[in-house]
């Protein structure tokens, strides 16, 4: 009730029309507005808030009957519309279009007001009957909002197949794009509506149409995790090699968003498993980074390159260790991933395993033909230095026994023994001294 939303003072200040409709159902409110003269901006704001709270998305039906002063300011219009919740289409309506809705003096006939309902409102509430009346009254089936959204686009987003079928029967233009380059097919993909995706494709929609970013509808579905729509696109021969402007391909998009079911489906249906995406990362890089073990196994079984390098000289093994996906790291080590690779930041598989205290991985890396156990990162730190600094004594012991230099120093001249002592790592200090570390220290 409006009494729950407004203070007692503001309630007492309500106009007679507002006091009369506080307790009414939505249809009665519409009827009251229909038979009333124009209302004040304050009443319009209160009514919008009350209707939204009481009736949800259905509340938008009152908007054509709110005959507000035509001189209403833009800020007042925004204030009124802000009270209507969950009506996303209004975000793209132009000021003039909104004024047309609010100022109904010349637009709404008392005897047939329903024929002038705004078509986007009727799409929102899935009122096909009123949509048909609007179109049959002569309104352009391809009418657009300020964002260039058409009724077909919005119906596709909302998932109303009956509306889509009707609009197509009235020759809605399936090729039109909004101001972001989205077609109705993109919007159906965004809404995860596979049945509408199929209907639009059956009706001749371009399966490979692109928006301003170069994204195809398939790429949108891969990002949304909609496997059923992806299957429809593949059946209609969507281009699996087409990327957006950032270099994102459908397979990589699905992996990046952790939709492993889609990734597996795309691999089984002909996607290039070694395609290069943003920063020259491959599907295996992304699968290793995101912990998708099933996808990693599938890619390995299809002979994906386990040692492909991205723009930072990182292979998938480094990607897996960066996010501590240890099972995947072991999978890659088992198929001879390069353990001697070093990234542009100086990270090696051994350094990453050490800084994450992954003893098993460190042991496996050393066994797999590690050539330089004393590689340094950009701070001049070796794996042994990192182990001593963090008191990772089991790995420190492993590295000492494997021949790592115990007297290495970092870029600032700090020795391994010195960092262990400075960090009060007694066990590390004992291991280093016992191994014969030189007791020399850098100058303060």
N, C-alpha and C positions, 0 to 999 in steps of 0.2 A: 504494500500500500504506500501511497505517497506520503502518508503521515509517518511512515518508518524512514523515509528518505530525507524529509525536510524537517527543519527545526520547527518548534511550535510557533515561533514568531513568523517565519517565512510562510508557514501554512496559513496562518491567520491573514497574511497579506495576499493569498491567492485570489485571483479574479473569480467572479461568479461562474464562468465557464469551467475553470479548473476545479472549483469546489463541486461542480455538478458531475464531473466525470471521474472523480477520484476512484470510486468503487466500481466503475463500469467494466464489463468485458471488452475485448478489443473491437469487435464488430459494432458494439454500441458507441464506443468512442468515435469510431469512423463516422457512424451515422450522425452523431452530435456535431462533429466538425463539419460534416457535409451541409448541415443546416444552419451553420453559424457564420457570422461575418468574420473578417480577418482577426487574428489573434495577435497579441503583443509578442515581442521577442522574448520577454521574460517567461510568458506562458508557454511559448514554444519550447524553450529550454527545459522548463520543468516537466512539460508533457513528454518530451523526448526521453528524459531520464526515467520518468515513471514507467513509460511504456517499455523501455528497454529492460528495466529490472523485472517487470511483471511478465513480459511476453517473449523475451529473447529476440532471435532473428526475425520472428513474425512481426515485431514492432515496426519494421520498416514500412509496413503497409499503410501506416498513418501519414507518411510523409507527403503524398500528393494532396492531402486535404488540409495541411497546415498552411492556411492562406495568410502568410506573413507580409507585412509592409514591404513593397518592392524595393524600397530604399535601404533595406537591411544591409549592414556592413559585412565585409568579408569575415571579420573576426567573429561577428555574431553567427554567421553561417557555420563557421568552423566549430563554434561553441555548441550549436544545436546538433550538428552531425557527430560531434565527439561523444554525445550521450548515447548514440546508437552503437551498441557493442556487437562484435562478431559479424560485421558487414564489410568485409575487406574490399569489395568493389568500389566503395565510396572513396577509398584512398586515391583512386585514379580519376575520379570525376572532376570535370572542370568547374570553375566558379559559375560560369554562365549556365551550365547544365543543371547545377544545384539550384540556382535561382529559378530556373524553369520549373523545377519540382516544387519549390517553396511558394512561388507566386503563381497560383492557379486561377487567377481571376478570369483569364481569357482561354484557359486550357481545359478546365474540368467543367463539363456540363452536369448540372444537378441530376438530370434524369439518366445519364449514362457515364458516371465517373469511372467505372471500372475499365472502360475501353482506353483510358489514358494512363492506366498504371504504367509506371516505368518498367520497361522490359527486364532490366537488370534486377530490379526488386523481385519480380515474379520468378526469375531464374533462381534467385537466392532462396526463395520459399518453395520452389518446385511446383509452381502453379501453371501447369501446361495450358489449362483452359484460358487463362488470361493472356498468356503468351500468344496463343492462337488469335485471340481477339485483337491484340495489339498489331500483329503482323497483317491480319486481314483488314484492319482499318486503314492500311496504306503506309505504315511506318516501314522504312527501309530495313530489310532483314540484316543488312550489314552495317547498321548504325553503330557508331563508335563512341567510346568514352574519350576523355582527354588523353588517356594513355593508349589510345587506338585499339582498345579491346572491343571485340565484336561479341554479339550474343552467342555465336557458336563457340568462340574461345572460352567464354565464361561458363557455358553449359558443360563444355568438355572438362574444365577444371573441377566443377562441382560434381561431376559424375552422373549427370542426369541423361541417361541414354534416350529416354523418350523425347526429351527436348532436342537432343542432337539429331535424332531421326527426323523430327518435324522440321527443324531449321534447314536440314539438308534437302528435304522435300520441297522447300520453298526457295531453293537455289542459293542458300548461304554460300558465300565464296570461301572455299576451303584453303585457298592459297594466301589469303591475307595475313599480314603480320602486324603485331602491336609495335609500340615504339621501342621495344627491346629486341625486336626481331622474332618473337615467339609466334608460331602458328597455333591453330587449334590443336594440332597433333602434339606439339610441345606441351601445351597446357594439359592435355589428357595424360601425357606421360608424367607431368609434374604432380597431377592428382592421383596417380597410381590406378588408373581406370583402364584395365586391359580390354574390356569389352568395347569401350569407346575408341581406344586405339585401333582395334580391329575394324570397327565400323568406318572410321575415317580413312583407313587404308583401303578398305573395300570401295570407298567412294572416290578414290583417286588422289588422296593426300600424298605429297612427296615424302617418302620415307627418309630421305637424306637431307631434308631442308635444314638450314642452319640459322641460328639467331645471331645477334650482333657479336657475340663472343665466339661464334663458330661452332656452337654446340648443336648436335643433332638430337632429335627426340630419343634415340637409343641411348645417347650419352646421359640424357636427363634421367631415364629409367634406371640406368646403372647406378647413378648417384642416389636415387631414391630407394634402391633395393627392391624393385618391383620385377621379380623373376618372370611372372606371367606376361607382362608387357614386353620384356626382353625377348621372350620366346616368339611372340607375335612379330616383333620387328625382324628377328632373324628369319622367320618363315617368309617374310616379305622382302628378303634379300637386302636388309640394311647393310651399309658399308661398315664392316668391322675395323677397317683401317683408317677411318676418317676421325681426325682429332680436332679439338677446339684450338683456339689461338694460343693457348698456353702449352699445347702439346699433349693434352690429356686424351687418351684413347678409351674406348668402352671397357676393355679388359682392365686397364690400369685404374680407371675410375671405380670399377666395382671392388678392386682389391684395396684401393686407398680408403674406401668407405667401409671396408671389412664385410662386404657382401660376398662371402665365399661361395655360396650356392650359385650366384650369377657368374662368378669368375670360373668356376668349374664347368658350368654350362658353355660359356664362351670358348674356353680352351677346347672342349669336346666338339665345338662347332666351327672350328677353323680360324680362331684368332691367332695372330702372329705372337708367339710366345716370347720372342726376343725384340719386340718393338720397343723403341726408345721414347720415353715420355719426358716430362719436365726434368731439367738438370741431368738428362741422359740416364735416368733411372729406368730399369727394365721391370717387367712384372715380377720377376724374382726378387729384385731389390725391395719392392713394396710389400710383397708377401712375407719376406723375411723380417722386415721392419715391423709389420703389423701382426706378426704371430699367427699367420694362417698356415698351419702345418699341412693341412690337406691340400691346399693350393701349392705349397712348396713341393710336396711329394709329387703332385700331378705334373708340375712344370719340370721337375727333375726327370720324371719318367718319359717326358716328351723331348728330352735332351736340350732343355733350356741352358744357356750359357751360365755356368756357375761362377765364372770369373769375369763377367762383364763389368766394366768400370763406369761409374757415373762421372759427373763433372768435377767431383772432389776426390777422384781416384779411389773410390770406395767400391769394394765388391759386395755381393749379397751377404757374405760372412760378416763383414764389418757392420752391415745394416742390422743383422740379427743380434750381434753383440751390443750394439748401441742401445737397443731396447731390451736387452737381456732375455731374448727368446732362446734359451739354452738348448731345448730340444731341436730347434731348427738349426742352430749352430752345429750341433753334432751331426745332423743330417747332411749339412753342407761339407763338413769335414770328412764324412764317410765317402763323399764323391769327389774328393781331392780339390776342395776349394783352396785357393792360394793362401797360405798362412804367412807369406812373406810380403804381402801387399802393405803399403803404407799410404795413408790418406794425405791430402794436402795440409792437414793440420797436424800431421805427424803420428796419427793413431795407427797402431798395428793391431791385429787380432789379439796378440799376447798382452799388449798394454791395456786394451779394453777388458779382457778377461781378468787381468790383475786388479784394475781399479774397481771392478765389481766383485772382487773376491771369489771368482769362479774357479776353484781349484781343479775340478774335473776337466773343464774346458782348457785351462792352461796346460795341464798334463797332455791332453790330446793334441794341442797345437804343437808342443815341443816334439811329440812323437811323429808328427806329420812332416818332418823335414825342415824345421825352422832353421834358417841360415844365420840370422843375426839376432841373438837373444838380447843384445844391448842397444837396439834401436831406440831413438829418443823422440819424444813428442815435441811440440812447439815450445815447451817450457824447459827443454833439455833434460827431461826425466825419463829414465829407463823403467822397465817393468819392475826391476829390483828396487829402484829408488821409491817407486810408488808403493810397493809392498811394505818397505821399511817405514815410510811416512805414515802409513795407515795401520801399522801393527798387524798386517795380514801374515802371520808367522808361518802358516803352512805353505803358502805360496812362496814366501821369502826363502824358506828352507828348500823348496823345490828348485827355485831359481839358482840358489847357491850351489846345490848339488849338480845342476845342469850346466855350470860353468859361467854363470853371469858375472860380470865385473863388479866386485864388492866395493871398489873404491871410486865408482863413477860419481860425477858431480853434476848438479843441475846447471842451468844457464847462468844463475847468479853465483856459482862457485860453491854452493852448499854440498857437502859430501853426504853419502848415504848414512854413514854412522852419525854424522852431525844432526841430520834431520830426525833420526830415531831418538837421539838423546833429547833434542829440543822438544819433541812431542811426548816425552816421558814414556816411550815405548820400551819398557825394560826387556821384554822377551826378544824384540827385534835387535836391541842393542847387544844382548848376550849372543845371539846367533851370529851377528856380524863380527864381534870381537873374537868369538871362538873360531870363526872362519879366517881370521887374520886381517881384518879391516884395519887400515892405517888410521891412527888417532890424530888426524890433522883437521884443523877447523878453518873456515873462511874468516876473513877479517870482518869486524862489525861495520 
